[in-house]
Amino acid sequence: MTSVPVPAAVELGDLAASSVRLIASLQHESGAYPASPTFSAYAGYCWLRDGSFIADAMSAAGETASASRFFAWCAAVIDSQAGVIGRVVSTRANGGEPDFAAMPPTRFTLEGEVGADAWWDFQTDGYGTWLWALSEHVRRGGEMDPAWLDSVRLTAAFLVETWDLPCFDWWEEHDERRHVSTLGCVIIGLERAVAEGWLPADEAAQAANAAEAARRLIQAKGLHAGRLTKWLGGTAVDGSLAAVVAMGLLDTDPDCAERTVAGIREYLLVSGGVHRFTGDVFYGGGLWPLLTCFLGLAEARLGDVSAIDERLAFAESVVTPSGDLPEQVDLHVLAPDHRAEWLERWGPVATPLLWSHAMYIRLSLERTTLDRA
């Protein structure tokens, strides 16, 4: 993903422009982006990960005020967790192991509160992703409010002490594992905080050391056949790995990046769309427009711009008559026997999913940028 400025939505195609309008219309007065306005399990909540990618799309589309409002919301919710983060950092620094239940959450209500219902909440990737997205925003000329620096420092301190812990992955599964896409988001976030000069010298050194240690761990345990794996010690592929390639994790190792993208194409790209992973049973395990767009962004970063139109075309093919992009579609479902249980539990698939719209915007902007080059 590039961070070159792109003029506002006037340069976007119809779906991308309507996606910008949809996201803007649904942004809460607090600055939070709802994951999905009507889906029973997501309504009223904003995730650090999803929201950061949405903010990045809005920033890239020229909606800088919208993105800045989100980053202000991030800073506020992280500041609200200062006591929790402080206890975690102190426990780890003194050789202890914090209780998962005592970790700061990765999703908050739109008002910035911790949710009252149980959730699979200990995920570190969103904390790294918001640092990356803020850096992208600033590099485009967006606002960096000095008041946010305390939140950046809190985030970095939290990641320095927790990066090596098992936690839930992007899909809120397998908290017993250490996931490569999670580690990638943490690495990129810490490296950006250091590069932007947001941390005092001693804290910057700690962050850089943690990022380098995480990179070494991936090299030692997170590769199979020269490509990134779903989790350390495994061999499987995960669609989220396209995101860390697109974010630049492997810019210094293009061979690994190429093999990672090739693995996603081989195992997860079907009928034009991308699965999360081969054993997926969530709503039967359909194809995800947002992951399809991430794959296109990863391919573009590697210089394969010919694939962009194919990835955009898939997303366009699954838009609802009302112009909404869903979380996933029931094409080439991996586990059809599992669809009914999720429909009964939560109702129809999340539609619209703002993250899906955001990734379509980003890939559309990538096409615009490359056309200008």
C-alpha positions as CSV (number, residue, x, y, z in Angstrom):
1,M,0.0,0.0,0.0
2,T,1.4,3.4,-0.9
3,S,1.0,6.5,1.2
4,V,0.9,9.0,-1.7
5,P,-1.8,11.7,-1.4
6,V,-4.9,11.0,-3.5
7,P,-7.5,13.6,-4.2
8,A,-10.9,13.2,-2.7
9,A,-13.6,10.8,-3.9
10,V,-14.2,12.7,-7.1
11,E,-11.5,10.5,-8.7
12,L,-13.1,7.2,-7.5
13,G,-15.4,4.9,-9.5
14,D,-19.0,4.6,-8.5
15,L,-18.6,1.8,-5.9
16,A,-15.5,3.3,-4.3
17,A,-17.2,6.7,-4.1
18,S,-20.4,5.3,-2.6
19,S,-18.2,3.3,-0.2
20,V,-16.6,6.5,1.0
21,R,-20.0,8.1,1.5
22,L,-21.3,5.1,3.3
23,I,-18.4,5.0,5.8
24,A,-18.7,8.8,6.4
25,S,-22.4,8.5,7.0
26,L,-22.0,5.8,9.6
27,Q,-19.0,7.2,11.5
28,H,-20.1,7.8,15.0
29,E,-19.9,11.2,16.6
30,S,-17.1,9.9,18.8
31,G,-14.9,9.1,15.7
32,A,-15.4,5.4,15.8
33,Y,-16.3,3.4,12.7
34,P,-18.9,0.7,13.4
35,A,-17.9,-2.7,12.1
36,S,-21.3,-3.2,10.7
37,P,-24.4,-1.1,11.6
38,T,-27.0,-4.0,11.7
39,F,-25.2,-7.3,12.2
40,S,-26.2,-8.6,15.6
41,A,-22.7,-9.5,16.9
42,Y,-21.0,-6.3,15.6
43,A,-23.5,-3.5,15.9
44,G,-22.4,-0.8,18.3
45,Y,-18.8,-1.9,18.3
46,C,-15.5,-0.7,16.7
47,W,-12.4,-2.9,16.5
48,L,-8.9,-1.3,16.5
49,R,-7.9,-3.5,13.6
50,D,-11.0,-3.0,11.4
51,G,-11.2,0.6,12.2
52,S,-7.6,1.3,11.5
53,F,-7.9,-0.2,8.0
54,I,-11.1,1.8,7.5
55,A,-9.4,5.0,8.6
56,D,-6.5,4.3,6.3
57,A,-8.9,4.0,3.4
58,M,-10.6,7.3,4.3
59,S,-7.3,9.0,4.7
60,A,-6.1,7.8,1.3
61,A,-9.3,8.9,-0.3
62,G,-8.8,12.4,0.9
63,E,-11.2,12.2,3.9
64,T,-8.5,13.2,6.3
65,A,-10.8,14.8,8.9
66,S,-12.7,11.5,9.2
67,A,-9.5,9.6,9.7
68,S,-8.2,12.1,12.2
69,R,-11.5,11.7,14.2
70,F,-10.9,8.0,14.3
71,F,-7.3,8.4,15.5
72,A,-8.5,10.7,18.2
73,W,-11.0,8.0,19.3
74,C,-8.2,5.4,19.3
75,A,-6.0,7.6,21.5
76,A,-8.9,8.2,23.9
77,V,-9.8,4.5,24.3
78,I,-6.1,3.5,24.7
79,D,-5.7,6.3,27.3
80,S,-8.8,4.8,29.1
81,Q,-6.8,1.6,29.4
82,A,-3.7,3.1,30.9
83,G,-4.2,1.4,34.2
84,V,-4.8,-2.0,32.6
85,I,-1.8,-1.6,30.3
86,G,0.4,-0.4,33.2
87,R,-0.4,-3.5,35.2
88,V,0.3,-5.8,32.2
89,V,3.6,-4.0,31.5
90,S,4.7,-4.2,35.1
91,T,3.8,-7.8,35.4
92,R,5.7,-8.8,32.3
93,A,8.7,-6.6,33.1
94,N,8.9,-8.4,36.5
95,G,8.9,-11.8,34.9
96,G,5.2,-12.6,35.6
97,E,2.5,-13.9,33.2
98,P,-0.6,-11.7,33.1
99,D,-4.1,-13.2,33.0
100,F,-5.7,-13.1,29.6
101,A,-8.9,-11.8,31.2
102,A,-7.0,-8.8,32.5
103,M,-5.7,-7.7,29.1
104,P,-7.0,-4.6,27.4
105,P,-9.6,-5.4,24.7
106,T,-9.4,-5.0,21.0
107,R,-12.9,-3.9,20.5
108,F,-14.8,-1.1,22.2
109,T,-18.3,0.4,22.1
110,L,-18.7,3.3,19.7
111,E,-18.6,5.5,22.8
112,G,-15.2,4.1,23.8
113,E,-16.3,1.8,26.6
114,V,-15.4,-1.8,27.1
115,G,-18.1,-4.2,26.0
116,A,-20.2,-5.8,28.7
117,D,-20.7,-9.1,26.8
118,A,-18.1,-11.8,26.6
119,W,-15.8,-11.8,23.5
120,W,-12.6,-13.3,22.2
121,D,-10.8,-10.0,23.1
122,F,-7.1,-10.5,23.7
123,Q,-5.7,-9.6,20.3
124,T,-2.5,-7.6,19.9
125,D,-2.6,-7.0,16.1
126,G,-5.0,-4.1,16.3
127,Y,-2.7,-2.2,18.6
128,G,0.1,-2.5,16.0
129,T,-2.3,-1.7,13.1
130,W,-3.4,1.6,14.6
131,L,0.2,2.8,14.8
132,W,0.8,1.8,11.2
133,A,-2.4,3.5,10.0
134,L,-1.6,6.7,11.9
135,S,1.9,6.7,10.3
136,E,0.4,6.3,6.8
137,H,-2.0,9.1,7.6
138,V,0.8,11.4,8.7
139,R,3.0,10.5,5.7
140,R,0.1,11.7,3.5
141,G,0.1,15.0,5.3
142,G,-2.6,14.2,7.8
143,E,-2.9,15.4,11.3
144,M,-0.7,14.2,14.1
145,D,-2.1,15.7,17.3
146,P,0.7,15.9,19.9
147,A,-2.0,14.9,22.5
148,W,-2.0,11.4,20.9
149,L,1.7,10.8,21.7
150,D,0.9,9.5,25.2
151,S,-1.4,6.9,23.6
152,V,1.3,5.9,21.1
153,R,3.8,5.4,23.9
154,L,1.2,3.3,25.9
155,T,0.6,1.2,22.8
156,A,4.3,0.7,22.2
157,A,5.0,-0.2,25.8
158,F,2.1,-2.8,25.7
159,L,3.4,-4.4,22.5
160,V,7.0,-4.5,23.8
161,E,5.9,-6.6,26.7
162,T,3.2,-8.8,25.0
163,W,4.3,-9.4,21.4
164,D,5.6,-12.9,22.2
165,L,2.4,-14.1,24.0
166,P,-0.1,-16.4,22.3
167,C,-3.4,-14.5,21.7
168,F,-6.5,-14.7,19.5
169,D,-5.8,-14.2,15.8
170,W,-7.6,-11.9,13.3
171,W,-10.5,-14.3,13.3
172,E,-10.8,-14.5,17.1
173,E,-9.7,-18.1,17.2
174,H,-6.8,-20.2,18.5
175,D,-5.6,-18.2,21.5
176,E,-3.1,-21.0,22.3
177,R,-1.1,-20.0,19.1
178,R,1.2,-17.3,18.1
179,H,0.0,-16.0,14.7
180,V,2.3,-14.7,12.0
181,S,-0.1,-12.0,10.7
182,T,-0.5,-10.8,14.3
183,L,3.3,-10.7,14.8
184,G,3.5,-8.9,11.5
185,C,1.1,-6.1,12.5
186,V,3.0,-5.7,15.8
187,I,6.3,-5.5,14.0
188,I,5.1,-2.9,11.5
189,G,3.4,-0.8,14.2
190,L,6.5,-0.7,16.4
191,E,8.8,0.0,13.5
192,R,6.6,2.9,12.4
193,A,6.5,4.4,15.9
194,V,10.3,4.3,16.0
195,A,10.7,5.7,12.4
196,E,8.3,8.5,13.0
197,G,10.2,9.7,16.1
198,W,7.1,9.3,18.4
199,L,9.0,7.6,21.2
200,P,11.7,8.8,23.6
201,A,15.2,7.3,22.9
202,D,15.0,4.5,25.5
203,E,11.5,3.5,24.6
204,A,12.4,3.6,20.9
205,A,15.3,1.2,21.5
206,Q,13.0,-1.2,23.4
207,A,10.5,-1.1,20.6
208,A,13.1,-1.6,17.9
209,N,14.5,-4.6,19.8
210,A,11.1,-6.1,20.2
211,A,10.3,-5.7,16.5
212,E,13.7,-7.3,15.6
213,A,13.1,-10.2,18.0
214,A,9.7,-10.8,16.5
215,R,11.2,-10.8,13.0
216,R,13.8,-13.4,14.1
217,L,11.1,-15.5,15.6
218,I,9.1,-15.5,12.3
219,Q,12.3,-16.5,10.5
220,A,12.9,-19.3,12.9
221,K,9.4,-20.7,13.3
222,G,6.9,-18.9,11.0
223,L,8.1,-20.1,7.6
224,H,7.3,-23.2,5.5
225,A,8.8,-23.7,2.0
226,G,10.0,-20.1,2.2
227,R,6.6,-18.5,2.8
228,L,4.8,-17.2,5.8
229,T,2.6,-19.6,7.7
230,K,-0.7,-19.1,9.6
231,W,1.0,-19.6,13.0
232,L,4.4,-20.4,14.3
233,G,5.4,-24.1,13.9
234,G,2.7,-24.7,11.3
235,T,2.5,-25.1,7.5
236,A,-1.0,-23.7,6.7
237,V,-1.7,-20.5,4.8
238,D,-4.0,-17.7,6.1
239,G,-5.7,-14.9,4.0
240,S,-4.6,-12.3,6.5
241,L,-1.0,-12.8,5.5
242,A,-1.7,-10.9,2.3
243,A,-2.3,-7.8,4.5
244,V,1.2,-7.9,6.1
245,V,2.8,-8.3,2.7
246,A,0.7,-5.3,1.5
247,M,1.8,-3.3,4.6
248,G,5.4,-3.9,3.8
249,L,6.5,-6.5,6.3
250,L,8.5,-8.4,3.7
251,D,9.9,-5.5,1.6
252,T,13.4,-6.6,2.5
253,D,12.6,-10.2,1.6
254,P,10.8,-10.2,-1.8
255,D,11.3,-13.9,-2.3
256,C,9.4,-14.7,0.8
257,A,6.7,-12.2,-0.1
258,E,6.3,-13.8,-3.6
259,R,6.0,-17.3,-2.1
260,T,3.5,-16.1,0.5
261,V,1.3,-14.5,-2.2
262,A,1.7,-17.6,-4.3
263,G,0.6,-19.8,-1.4
264,I,-2.5,-17.7,-0.9
265,R,-3.3,-18.0,-4.6
266,E,-2.7,-21.8,-4.5
267,Y,-4.7,-22.7,-1.4
268,L,-7.2,-19.9,-0.8
269,L,-8.0,-18.2,-4.1
270,V,-11.1,-19.8,-5.6
271,S,-13.6,-18.5,-8.2
272,G,-12.0,-15.1,-8.0
273,G,-12.3,-14.7,-4.2
274,V,-10.2,-15.5,-1.2
275,H,-11.0,-17.8,1.8
276,R,-9.8,-17.0,5.3
277,F,-8.1,-20.5,5.6
278,T,-8.8,-24.0,4.4
279,G,-10.5,-25.2,7.6
280,D,-12.9,-22.3,7.9
281,V,-16.4,-23.1,9.2
282,F,-17.7,-19.6,10.0
283,Y,-20.9,-19.3,8.1
284,G,-19.7,-22.3,6.2
285,G,-16.4,-20.8,5.2
286,G,-17.2,-18.6,2.2
287,L,-15.2,-16.1,0.2
288,W,-14.2,-12.7,1.6
289,P,-14.2,-9.5,-0.5
290,L,-11.9,-7.7,1.9
291,L,-9.3,-10.5,1.7
292,T,-9.5,-10.5,-2.0
293,C,-8.7,-6.8,-2.0
294,F,-5.8,-7.4,0.4
295,L,-4.4,-10.0,-2.0
296,G,-4.6,-7.4,-4.8
297,L,-2.8,-4.9,-2.7
298,A,-0.1,-7.5,-1.9
299,E,0.2,-8.4,-5.6
300,A,0.5,-4.7,-6.5
301,R,3.2,-4.1,-3.9
302,L,5.2,-6.9,-5.6
303,G,4.7,-5.3,-9.0
304,D,1.9,-7.6,-10.3
305,V,-0.5,-4.9,-11.2
306,S,-2.3,-7.0,-13.7
307,A,-4.2,-8.8,-10.9
308,I,-5.8,-5.6,-9.5
309,D,-8.7,-5.5,-12.0
310,E,-9.5,-9.2,-11.3
311,R,-9.6,-8.6,-7.6
312,L,-11.8,-5.5,-8.0
313,A,-14.1,-7.3,-10.3
314,F,-14.7,-10.0,-7.7
315,A,-15.7,-7.5,-5.1
316,E,-17.9,-5.7,-7.6
317,S,-19.6,-9.0,-8.5
318,V,-20.8,-9.6,-4.9
319,V,-22.2,-6.1,-4.2
320,T,-25.9,-6.3,-3.1
321,P,-28.6,-4.5,-5.1
322,S,-28.5,-1.8,-2.4
323,G,-24.8,-1.2,-3.0
324,D,-23.5,-3.0,0.1
325,L,-20.4,-5.2,0.4
326,P,-20.8,-8.2,2.8
327,E,-18.2,-9.7,5.1
328,Q,-18.3,-13.0,3.1
329,V,-20.3,-14.6,0.3
330,D,-21.5,-18.2,0.1
331,L,-19.6,-19.0,-3.1
332,H,-17.4,-22.1,-2.9
333,V,-18.4,-22.7,0.7
334,L,-15.9,-25.0,2.5
335,A,-18.2,-26.4,5.2
336,P,-21.8,-26.0,4.1
337,D,-23.1,-28.1,7.0
338,H,-21.9,-25.3,9.4
339,R,-23.9,-22.4,7.7
340,A,-27.1,-23.1,9.6
341,E,-25.6,-22.9,13.0
342,W,-24.3,-19.4,12.4
343,L,-27.5,-18.2,10.7
344,E,-29.4,-19.3,13.8
345,R,-26.9,-17.8,16.2
346,W,-26.4,-14.4,14.6
347,G,-28.6,-14.1,11.6
348,P,-27.5,-13.2,8.0
349,V,-23.9,-12.4,7.2
350,A,-22.8,-8.9,8.2
351,T,-23.9,-6.6,5.3
352,P,-22.6,-4.0,4.9
353,L,-19.2,-4.6,6.5
354,L,-17.4,-1.3,6.5
355,W,-14.0,-3.1,6.4
356,S,-15.0,-4.7,3.1
357,H,-15.9,-1.3,1.7
358,A,-12.6,0.1,3.0
359,M,-10.4,-2.5,1.3
360,Y,-12.3,-2.0,-2.0
361,I,-11.5,1.8,-1.7
362,R,-7.8,1.1,-1.0
363,L,-7.5,-1.2,-4.0
364,S,-9.3,1.2,-6.2
365,L,-6.9,3.9,-5.1
366,E,-4.0,1.7,-5.8
367,R,-5.3,1.3,-9.4
368,T,-5.6,5.1,-9.7
369,T,-2.1,5.7,-8.4
370,L,-0.6,3.1,-10.7
371,D,-2.5,4.5,-13.7
372,R,-0.9,7.9,-13.0
373,A,2.6,6.5,-12.6
